[in-house]
Each structure stands twice: as C-alpha cells, then as structure tokens.
Amino acid sequence: MIRLTVNGVEHTLDVEGDTPLLWVVRDVLGLKGSKFGCGAGLCGACTMHLNGQPIRTCIMPLSAVAGQNITTIEGLSPANATPQQLTPIQQAWLELNVPQCGYCQSGQIMAATALLASNPNPSDADIDNAMSGNICRCGTYPRIRSAIHKAAGMMSAVSHPQAARNGELFSEVTLPQATNSEELSHG
C-alpha cells in the first residue's frame, strides 16, 4: 500500500510501486487532465507538480512520490470553476486563446504555474527556459509566452492593487508612428 496526497486528498493505493504516476492518476484516480505524450519524460504533456515543482509523471514511479503532495491540472481550480475562480494562468490562457488542439496544454499550464510561483515577473528568456521541456505540436509558443506575461501582470495587480490602478506596474508601450498614408495601409 502506498500513500500519497493528490490535489489535497490523501489516497492509500494498492498499486505496484514501479507504476508510473501518470497511469495511477489517470487510471486509478480517474483524473484525466494530464496526458500521455512520449513515455520518456521529454514532451511535458504529463507534467504535474510534486510538492510544487513540475515533474514528468510518465517516468516517475509511484514509489518515488509516496507520502508526498501531487497537484494535477484538476487541482489548480475547483471543478466547474467560474472564470473568477480560475488561476491567473488559466484566465490568461482563455483570454488569449492559447490552445489550438489542446493536447499539451495541461502540461504547459502546470509548467507555467510553477514558473510564476518561483519567478513572478519572468523575462522572455526565463519563460523560454522554463517552458523548453514542453512541446506544443501546434506551435502556440508565442501565445503561451504572452499568456505567461499576462498572468504575471494579473498576479502583480492582485498583490499590488493600488500600483496597478495608478498604472505603475505596467511599462508604457511605444508604437512606431506611420509617416504617410501608404504606411497606414499596410505599406
């Protein structure tokens, strides 16, 4: 018997210790949000959190996580959550229409959540580094990066509401000015 806590609920499982955590979560506990992608820990579709840190669960044996805390995509917000109950990452993902096919997105969201927990104001390089192990076959990387920046801004606004109201948290963006009518019409 192996004990572990998944999304705040303690479980005692009669499962072989070498069974990958992904299969325990999906097949024994019935939480299907995390996906099987490669089986080698290389694509990130199976990403969950172990004590707050992202791990590849397709290669993580159950025995290695016994007695520890696991968070799945389902554990980030309540089932049937309203938009206000979603995490900033989940809200940004929806607002910016990040998913295309959606297969990798639970792993992407879990990796992004861990990134913002450790670095609340990541640069593009920080994001690229943290997300480099998560493959998106549809190529939504620019939208993923934008959503992480948006979520960071949302989190900062929540922790510093007066500064956000005063516009102190966001830098001013300067757009190039068109100099003639040809440039205004896509010239």
Secondary structure, DSSP 8 states (H G I E B T S, - for coil): -EEEEETTEEEEE---TTSBHHHIIIIIS---SS----SSS-S-TTEEEETTEEEETTS-BGGGGTTSEEE-GGGSS-TT--GGGS-HHHHHHHHTT--SS-TTHHHHHHHHHHHHHH-SS--HHHHHHHHTT---TT--HHHHHHHHHHHHHHHHHHHSHHHHHTT-SS---------SHHHHTT-
